[in-house]
């Protein structure tokens, strides 16, 4: 079973939702990170103020450092309803003066204060390390003060920020998703109407497809469908016409052959039976040629013929080959069949087999309709453009008939020849396949006609 193809609606929603979700997620992350950074900076500044206030209670005398921190100040600085604060005072020589053990900063820069993360009693804390410069007037010794704060308020604020950022983003995603879904569904309705219009049509209906309110992006698709239907209609019409014409043209010779066959069967004399059977040969030859011409016509129809494989074709050699092949038939009708090659090379791009069929039908038409004892000339020209001319001295073609002689099965009234009316139609369609132009004119001496095929594709 063929794999299920993804729906256009699903693909559009995926293409729209994926970047939208990624964009909103990135926006939520950036918003959360920025807000958390500002919050952390505010808490760090508060922690730094506590460390500075704490440093004011350090005193130095006679090389000794003491902490004179009243109980009221201790409660004010280090009592918090949510977090626990720890402090430490260290002398310049590394001796701890007061407080608890707090790890020193892993790296110290040029600034007096350094912020870093650590642990106190196994609990994660935020630490500020403040280096105190000596101040003799204020009796402040050189020392290092560290104050650590647990992260309860920070984490609680982070959760509040995350909630305040993520919830609106989720709501925005849902709203945007609903809008996108509605837009995609509404935008694809013309395609659905077009699908229903095509599905509801009969296989015999090849008229243009129409759909209401087709957007500009769908119009080229609709135009392409209608163009395809038009080409299909032309091809099927040609096919139907070909079948009808073939049936009509084959009906008469087959009936005649059947009648002659019945006559031969009823003939008791063997010699007369053989004579009756010999009468079948001309009819079989005519029918064979008719079938061959019908197949050639179908193969060279410009609507259904495949792309030509263009190769250099020497018109001088082609004309000589076709003219030579028709010499026996011309001799039977006492017709002077001549060939005149071009003095310069006449090479065109084309399909040699098809060009052979084209010239063969033109010579056949000339030999068939020329008077007994007349002449037919195959002439090749190189200038001003490569061309093939086939001239005869037949009865000529009235001007009123010249536009119809290239139609299929069209034959001039008053002619007694047994042609099928397909030769010139085949020649014209092969010429069209090669981008050539076929013209009919009176012969130079005023007797008969000249068919000229002028080529534009030269090698």
Secondary structure as GFF3:
##gff-version 3
##sequence-region A 1 459
A	DSSP	alpha_helix	8	55	.	.	.	ID=ss1
A	DSSP	beta_strand	58	61	.	.	.	ID=ss2
A	DSSP	beta_strand	64	67	.	.	.	ID=ss3
A	DSSP	alpha_helix	71	78	.	.	.	ID=ss4
A	DSSP	beta_strand	85	91	.	.	.	ID=ss5
A	DSSP	beta_strand	96	99	.	.	.	ID=ss6
A	DSSP	beta_strand	113	120	.	.	.	ID=ss7
A	DSSP	beta_strand	123	132	.	.	.	ID=ss8
A	DSSP	beta_strand	143	150	.	.	.	ID=ss9
A	DSSP	alpha_helix	152	187	.	.	.	ID=ss10
A	DSSP	alpha_helix	189	199	.	.	.	ID=ss11
A	DSSP	alpha_helix	216	266	.	.	.	ID=ss12
A	DSSP	alpha_helix	270	278	.	.	.	ID=ss13
A	DSSP	alpha_helix	280	299	.	.	.	ID=ss14
A	DSSP	beta_strand	311	314	.	.	.	ID=ss15
A	DSSP	alpha_helix	315	325	.	.	.	ID=ss16
A	DSSP	alpha_helix	327	332	.	.	.	ID=ss17
A	DSSP	beta_strand	336	340	.	.	.	ID=ss18
A	DSSP	beta_strand	347	350	.	.	.	ID=ss19
A	DSSP	alpha_helix	352	369	.	.	.	ID=ss20
A	DSSP	beta_strand	375	381	.	.	.	ID=ss21
A	DSSP	beta_strand	387	392	.	.	.	ID=ss22
A	DSSP	three_ten_helix	399	401	.	.	.	ID=ss23
A	DSSP	alpha_helix	423	433	.	.	.	ID=ss24
A	DSSP	beta_strand	437	442	.	.	.	ID=ss25
A	DSSP	beta_strand	449	454	.	.	.	ID=ss26
###
